[in-house]
Structure formats: C-alpha cells, structure tokens
Amino acid sequence: MAQYSTPQELQKAMMEDLFGVVTNLTEHYLKVLKNNVDEQIYSNPDHPHPSMYQRTGQFLESWIFRFLPQTRPNEFGTEIYSEPDLMVYNPELSQHGSPDGMEDRRAIMPEAILWGAFWDYTRDEEDEWWRYPDTRDFWTPTIDEMDRSFRKKVIEIYHENDRNIIIV
C-alpha cells in the first residue's frame, strides 16, 4: 500500500492515477473508433471498393489522440482526431484529394466520408459530386458506445491501476 504524509504527495499520486485512467480510456475509445471506421468504410459490403481510386488504409491509421494543453493546474483532457499528415495526398491516383490535382483534401476526410460529399469527380463534360447513396457513419456508433459504457469503463480502468491509498 502506498503511503502519503502530505496533501501534496496524495494529490500528485491521485493525479498520476487519473492521468493513467484518462490515457487508457482514450486508447480504448480510439480502438472503438478505429473498429467503427473499419466496419463502415473498409469492410462494409454495402460500400464496395471504389473504382476511381485505390484504397490505402491510411485514413484508418490517421486516427490518433493527444493531450490537450492545460489551462489550469491539475486539469487535463484528450482529443481523438484524424491527423492529415498521416495520409499521403496522391492526385494521380485520386487518393485524399481531387483527381485533377487541384486540392489536397486530407484535412476534411472525416467529413467527406461521413457525409459523402466534398469529392468533385468531373468526368468529360458532366459535373458530378461523388457521394455514396448513404453516409458511412463511424461517429454515431462510437458515441453510442461511449454513452453506453463510459462510467463502467472508467471504474474498470481505475480498479486495474488501483494503489490502495493510505494517508498517514
């Protein structure tokens, strides 16, 4: 059992525990998100492999998390996001941008995939906005899972890291 003789020592230990819980919790939900991205985009039989470009899998691997800057002592948070620099823009193969090489769209990939928009595939004289007939929503099942399991997951992760704190 850990023993702490000052409030500062206890506070530091508790913050370390909470930091670990938040890190593990964020890693867990990042895995949930990546699983939903895979299910909705890469493995979804309703959305076959596109003919206008070759998939790289880079969108799936672009999802990461970071700790947000602290605004107050003993306060921290995380953010899960798609990092555009982890994808390669290849206009010749229409990957992560327009086929005419005019626009790198890595920064808007999540919205483009969620809403099926932002992809102007101009062919011959026709102007078309490419979109799937429905969305490929990987966010809603992720948020639903967070709503369903957040409290239970926090307690589970905390107990995995429990130190049995004693004040002397």
C-alpha positions as CSV (number, residue, x, y, z in Angstrom):
1,M,0.0,0.0,0.0
2,A,1.2,3.5,-0.9
3,Q,1.5,5.9,2.0
4,Y,1.5,9.7,1.7
5,S,2.4,12.1,4.5
6,T,1.4,15.4,2.9
7,P,-1.7,16.5,0.9
8,Q,0.7,17.4,-2.0
9,E,2.0,13.8,-2.2
10,L,-1.5,12.5,-2.1
11,Q,-2.7,14.9,-4.8
12,K,0.3,14.1,-7.0
13,A,-0.4,10.3,-6.7
14,M,-4.1,10.8,-7.4
15,M,-3.3,13.0,-10.5
16,E,-1.0,10.3,-11.7
17,D,-3.7,7.7,-11.3
18,L,-6.3,9.9,-13.1
19,F,-3.8,10.6,-15.9
20,G,-3.4,6.8,-16.4
21,V,-7.2,6.3,-16.4
22,V,-7.7,9.1,-18.9
23,T,-4.9,7.7,-21.1
24,N,-6.2,4.2,-21.0
25,L,-9.8,5.3,-21.5
26,T,-8.8,7.4,-24.6
27,E,-6.8,4.5,-26.0
28,H,-9.9,2.2,-25.5
29,Y,-12.2,4.6,-27.3
30,L,-9.7,5.2,-30.1
31,K,-9.8,1.4,-30.7
32,V,-13.6,1.6,-30.7
33,L,-13.5,4.4,-33.3
34,K,-11.0,2.6,-35.5
35,N,-13.1,-0.5,-35.4
36,N,-16.1,1.5,-36.5
37,V,-14.1,3.2,-39.3
38,D,-13.1,-0.3,-40.5
39,E,-16.6,-1.6,-40.3
40,Q,-18.3,1.4,-42.0
41,I,-15.6,2.1,-44.6
42,Y,-13.2,-0.7,-45.4
43,S,-15.3,-3.8,-44.5
44,N,-18.8,-2.7,-45.3
45,P,-20.3,-4.8,-48.1
46,D,-22.8,-2.0,-48.9
47,H,-19.8,0.1,-49.9
48,P,-17.7,-1.8,-52.3
49,H,-14.1,-0.8,-53.2
50,P,-14.2,2.4,-55.2
51,S,-13.3,2.3,-58.9
52,M,-12.0,5.9,-59.0
53,Y,-9.1,5.3,-56.6
54,Q,-7.1,2.6,-54.8
55,R,-7.6,2.4,-51.1
56,T,-4.5,2.8,-48.9
57,G,-5.9,2.2,-45.4
58,Q,-4.2,5.5,-44.4
59,F,-7.5,7.1,-43.2
60,L,-7.9,4.3,-40.7
61,E,-4.4,4.7,-39.4
62,S,-4.7,8.5,-39.3
63,W,-6.8,8.4,-36.1
64,I,-4.7,9.3,-33.1
65,F,-5.1,11.1,-29.8
66,R,-3.2,13.8,-27.9
67,F,-3.4,15.5,-24.6
68,L,-4.9,19.0,-24.7
69,P,-2.9,21.9,-23.4
70,Q,-3.5,22.6,-19.7
71,T,-5.4,25.7,-18.9
72,R,-5.4,25.2,-15.1
73,P,-3.3,23.2,-12.7
74,N,-4.5,19.6,-12.2
75,E,-6.7,19.8,-15.3
76,F,-6.1,17.7,-18.4
77,G,-8.0,16.2,-21.3
78,T,-7.6,14.4,-24.5
79,E,-8.7,14.7,-28.1
80,I,-9.1,11.9,-30.7
81,Y,-8.8,13.2,-34.2
82,S,-7.7,12.3,-37.8
83,E,-4.1,13.6,-38.4
84,P,-4.0,14.7,-42.1
85,D,-0.2,14.3,-42.2
86,L,-0.5,10.6,-41.7
87,M,-2.1,10.3,-45.1
88,V,-0.4,10.7,-48.4
89,Y,-2.0,13.0,-51.0
90,N,-1.6,11.4,-54.4
91,P,-3.7,13.3,-57.0
92,E,-2.6,11.0,-59.8
93,L,-4.4,8.1,-58.1
94,S,-7.2,10.4,-56.7
95,Q,-6.2,9.5,-53.1
96,H,-7.1,12.0,-50.4
97,G,-7.9,14.7,-53.0
98,S,-9.3,15.7,-56.3
99,P,-8.3,13.8,-59.4
100,D,-7.2,16.9,-61.2
101,G,-4.5,17.6,-58.6
102,M,-6.1,20.9,-57.6
103,E,-7.0,20.2,-54.0
104,D,-5.5,18.3,-51.1
105,R,-8.5,17.1,-49.0
106,R,-6.8,15.2,-46.2
107,A,-7.9,17.7,-43.6
108,I,-11.6,17.2,-44.5
109,M,-11.5,13.4,-44.9
110,P,-13.7,12.7,-41.8
111,E,-16.4,15.0,-43.0
112,A,-16.2,13.8,-46.6
113,I,-16.6,10.2,-45.6
114,L,-19.3,10.9,-43.0
115,W,-21.4,13.0,-45.4
116,G,-20.3,11.5,-48.7
117,A,-19.5,15.0,-50.0
118,F,-16.6,17.2,-51.0
119,W,-15.4,15.0,-53.8
120,D,-15.8,16.6,-57.2
121,Y,-15.1,14.0,-59.8
122,T,-15.5,15.8,-63.0
123,R,-15.7,13.4,-66.0
124,D,-15.8,14.7,-69.5
125,E,-18.4,17.5,-69.7
126,E,-20.5,16.4,-66.8
127,D,-20.0,17.8,-63.3
128,E,-20.8,15.3,-60.6
129,W,-20.5,15.3,-56.9
130,W,-19.4,11.9,-55.9
131,R,-21.2,10.5,-52.9
132,Y,-22.3,7.2,-51.7
133,P,-26.1,6.8,-51.6
134,D,-26.0,7.0,-47.8
135,T,-23.5,8.0,-45.2
136,R,-20.7,5.9,-43.8
137,D,-21.2,7.0,-40.2
138,F,-18.5,5.8,-37.9
139,W,-19.1,8.5,-35.3
140,T,-22.6,7.6,-34.1
141,P,-21.7,4.0,-33.1
142,T,-18.6,5.4,-31.4
143,I,-20.5,8.0,-29.4
144,D,-23.2,5.4,-28.6
145,E,-20.6,3.1,-27.2
146,M,-19.1,5.9,-25.1
147,D,-22.6,6.8,-23.8
148,R,-23.3,3.2,-23.0
149,S,-20.1,2.2,-21.3
150,F,-18.2,5.3,-20.2
151,R,-18.8,5.1,-16.4
152,K,-18.3,1.4,-16.3
153,K,-15.1,1.7,-18.3
154,V,-13.7,4.5,-16.0
155,I,-14.3,2.3,-12.9
156,E,-12.8,-0.8,-14.6
157,I,-9.7,1.1,-15.7
158,Y,-9.3,2.8,-12.3
159,H,-9.5,-0.6,-10.5
160,E,-6.9,-2.0,-12.8
161,N,-4.5,0.8,-11.6
162,D,-5.7,1.0,-8.0
163,R,-3.0,1.8,-5.4
164,N,-4.9,1.5,-2.1
165,I,-4.0,5.0,-0.9
166,I,-3.4,5.5,2.8
167,I,-2.9,8.9,4.4
168,V,-0.5,9.0,7.5
